[in-house]
Amino acid sequence: MTDLEQTVDELRPVDPAGAKAWDIAATVCDPEIPVLTIEDLGVLRGVELTGPGAVTVTITPTYSGCPAMDAIREDVTAALNTAGYGQVRVDLVLAPAWTTDWMSEAGKAKLNAYGIAPPTGKAAAGPVRLGLSVKCPQCSSLNTRELTRFGSTSCKALYVCQDCSEPFDYFKVL
C-alpha cells in the first residue's frame, strides 16, 4: 500500500502511547475551516514518539503555499505541550502531495453541514478534465454553476445554486 492509499486508521500508531499523541494532534482544527480537524482533512500524516516527552508530528499541506501551515504547526505544538510533551517537532512534508482522497468521510459530512460542498469523486492519476455537478449544501440541488475557479481559498471554487440562489464554496477534488 502506498502513502497515497493509507487511511487514518493505518497511519495512526497502534501502540497506546503513540495513539495518545496522535489523538491529541488530531484535535487541532484547520484555521481556515474550523469545523475540520487536521485528521479530517488528511493533513495529519504521522506521529512518532522520539524519546521521553518528545514527539515528532508529520503534516502535509493541502498545497505547497498553504498559509495555514504555520498556524497548524503552532497549534499542534501547543496542544502537545499542554498535554505534557516537552519536545515537539512538527515536520512539513510535500511528498507525496496531499489529495482530497485523504479527507475522511466524516470530514466531508462536516464540510457539507458547514455550507461548503465537499469534494466529489477521486483525484485523477493523470490530467482528466470533467464537468461535474456540484450539489448545493443548502438545498441539495444539482442545478448549480461555477462562478469562479478560486473561492475563499485556493482549494475551493465559488459556485451558486440556480434553485435557491445561494452562493457556496466547493472544496475542489485535488
N, C-alpha and C positions, 0 to 999 in steps of 0.2 A: 504494500500500500504506500502510495506517495504522500508527501506533505500536503498536496492539494486535496487528497481524498480523506484525510484524517478528520474525524468528528471530535467534538469537545470531549466526549466520553473516552476516546482513545488518547487524547492529549493530556487529560487530567491525570496527575500522578496517582498510582494505585496505593502507594504507602500512605498511612494515615497522616504523617507529619507533612508530607508534600501536598496531599489533598487539602489539608487545612490551609496551607499557604495559598494554594490555588483558589480556594473558596473565598479567601479574603480579597485577593487581587480581582477576582471575578465580580465583586460588588461595585467596582468602580464604574461609574456611568460615563458615557460619551458626553463631552461638554456641548456638542452641537445638537445632539438628540438625547436629552436627559432621561428619556424613558427606556433607553437601551443601555445595557452594560457592555463592557468590552468583551465579555464572554458571548453575549447575544450576537454581537457584530462579527465574532470570529477573529477579532484583533488580538486577543489573548492567545498566544501560541505555545507557551511553555512556562513552567515554574520548576525551579530546581533548588533544593537546599544545598548550600555550598559549605556549610560549617555551622557551628553553634550560633544561632541567632542571625545567620547570614542566608540570604536568598537572592537568586537571580531570576528575573522575570523577562520573558521574551514577548515582544509585541510586534505586530506588523501593521503599518499604516494602511488605510483604505486606498491611499495613493501617495506617491513619494513626497509630495509637497504639502501633505495634510497639516494645517496649522494646529489641529487639536492634539497632536502627539506630545508636545511639551506639557500641556495641561494633564494629559493622561499619565505621562511619566511621573509628574509631581503627585498626582492623586494616588497612583499605585504605591509610590514610596511612602506617602503619608499614611495610607491605610495599613500597610505592613509595619511601619514604625509604631503606629498606635497599638497594633496587636503584639508588640514586643520584639519585632525583628529589628535589631540594631544596625545591621548592614544590609542595605537593599541596593541592588544594581538592576537597572531596567535597560535591557538591550533592545534596540530597534533594528529589525531585520527587514530587508526589502525583497529577499528571495526565499521562497517563491513569493511572487506578488499576490497580494490579497485579492480575493474574489468574493462576490456576493454568495457564491456557493457555500462559503464558510458561515454564513449567517444561520442562526438557529431558527427553527420553525416558530418557537416562542417569541423570538425577536421580531420576526416578520409579522406576527399577530399583534405585538405591541406597537409596531410602526403603524399598522392599519388603524388600530384603536386611537392612536395619537393624531391621525389625519394625514399620514404620509402613506401613499400607495407603496407596498413592499415590492422588491424585485420579483419578477416572474420568470420562470424558466431557469436554465443553467447557462453559465458563461460558455461562450464558444471556444473551441480549441483552435480555431483559425478565424480569419476575417469573414464573418457572416453578417449580413445586414438584413434584418427582417423588420417589417412593420408589425406591431402588435397592439392589441387593445389593452389599455390600462384601466383597471376597474377603479371607479371613483370610491375613495374611502368614506365619503359622506352618504351616498345613496346607492352604491354598488352598481351603478350603471356602467356599461361598457361604451357608451356614447361619449367618448372623451377625445380631446385632441391636444397635442403638444403645442405650447405657446413658445417655449424657448428650451433649447438643449441643456442649458445650465440654469439651475434654480438657486436656492439659498446657499447651496454648497456645490462644489464641482461634481459630486457623486449623485446629485439629484437633478431632475429636469422639472420644469414647471408645466403643468397641464391644467386644463379647465374642463369641467363636466358640461356637456351640451344640454343635459336634462335639468340639473339643479343649479347650474350656472356658477358653481363654486370652484375657485382655483385650488389646486393642491400640488404638493411636491410628489414626485415619483422617484423612488430610490432606484437608479439605473442598474441593470444587470452588468456587472463588470467581471 
